[in-house]
Amino acid sequence: MSGINQLLDSEEIPAPKSPKTPKRDEKSSKSAASGGSGSFGTGDVGENDSCEIGPFPTQCLPPIIRNMIQESSRVTQTPDALGALVALGILSASYGGGLLVRSGAGRITPPNLFLLGIARSGVGKGRAFGLIAKPFLNEERECVSRWMELEKPRIEAALRIATRRAEAKEKEAAREPNEQARRMLASELQQIEEEKQRLERERETPPHFSVGDVTREKLAVSLSTQPGEALVSLSSEARGIIGVVMGRYSGGKASDEDIYLSGYSGDPLRVDRQTRAPVMLHAPRLSLAWLIQPDVARKLAEDERMTESGFLPRLLLCDVKAESEDEPEDFPELKQSVAEEWRALILELLGEYREKGNNPRTIHASDDARAILRKFTNDSKARVRDGGELRDVDSYVARWGENAWRLALCLHGALHGRSAHLCPLGANEAQAAVEIVKWFARAQLDFLAISRSDRAKLRLERVMEILRSAGGTKTLNNLRKSHGFEESELRTLAERYPTKLRIEILKTGGRDSTVAYIPGKTTA
């Protein structure tokens, strides 16, 4: 892999022309061009989180990823946002548990990301997904093939030998008249049985890098057998997986997202099974790259459990705004030099980091990188505190800074390849990650807009019920202590719905009281 300076100075490869290019791709190409020749980590996408989301900031990505995304967009006639989401998911998964960054005193951050794209059926998402995921999935297939040819026969031979040893040791112990000697034989038999169990587990769990629509129990088993307990959940149509997460096997009475939460954060988890021993996960590293249709997205947004548990706030999600395009006269071919660079990068990361996930390497961040990521995190938190405009989605905002750290580490590896652990995380990677997370933040707020409005209306109606039952007025202190309404929430509601709710200071001659009241019902 080339070093960072060479990449930054490299000449940008222009997106080849296609017979028919989607409108959003044209915007993305212009956005990429605005970053300058070979630019990386530049092109601020702005602070206008309440404005139009705009095209994905492809110019913020290192050239190898950027070129692959633009090629995929050209060939499949899909927006850059779709390709970027899949590419970042594959990049994240390629590290497994093998590379970490020290993001603060006593705090280590991994590169695994949760990515979710929303796109209608028939817009080419499956083809785009397949093109970008191809080197990762091909290497997984080859790894399984090598295991079937070489490792499985070895395991089965060792298992047969262990079985015969166990049978012989059992007969010997049965004939042994001396109690002490019999105990020693029983101890040896136990060791052989433990070896048999280990070999049986190896035989039942061929190597794999990814999973799809699996139960919670199966996912736990799969994670436990991988280097660094690392896997990625991949799906170009994740309807079934979302059903599992939302509690398909519990009749909708309980959701199964706990293993995904642990897989994101690396928290230990015990997963009990009905007929077998429990699975103990120590520090799982799970990445997600899912595409879903709009109706599934609506169900996710409407299920409060998905927000309250922290599952939805962990996701970098977006509606990729893909449209069904006319079929071209000649289907364009993928530029092989771009595909080969992407393949080489993924294979480097798989071999150097995922394969060695049981012994992860931890890097430091430069002072400039830490300052950039700290400022973004603190600026985001400021928009929540003291009645900020994002207070009602504070659990989402709380993850923006962490996801920026994770993404910065992913971009760092894309710059340095197998040498990523030898270099500190730099300011370019940090700034690029911040700009990309800002884009995802706007997309996230757009996704939440309807449910945010609905929740605000429900909370307003609840306040008005309380006020009506009290004659139209109550102190903010009473609303907080007796009904759980913080002053910042009440002021936000009053600003949003001034004809229905007001807040004023009531002069009493003694200690003033701040009250909420219904206009026209009574006066402060």
PyMOL commands that set and color helices and strands:
alter all, ss='L'
color gray80, all
select helices_A, chain A and resi 4-9+23-33+58-60+63-76+80-95+125-175+179-204+216-224+227-229+239-245+248-250+258-265+294-302+304-308+311-314+336-354+367-382+391-397+400-422+427-469+476-483+487-496
alter helices_A, ss='H'
color red, helices_A
select strands_A, chain A and resi 99-104+107-109+114-118+210-211+230-235+269-271+279-281+285-292+316-319+361-363+473-475+502-506+513-517
alter strands_A, ss='S'
color yellow, strands_A
deselect
rebuild
show_as cartoon
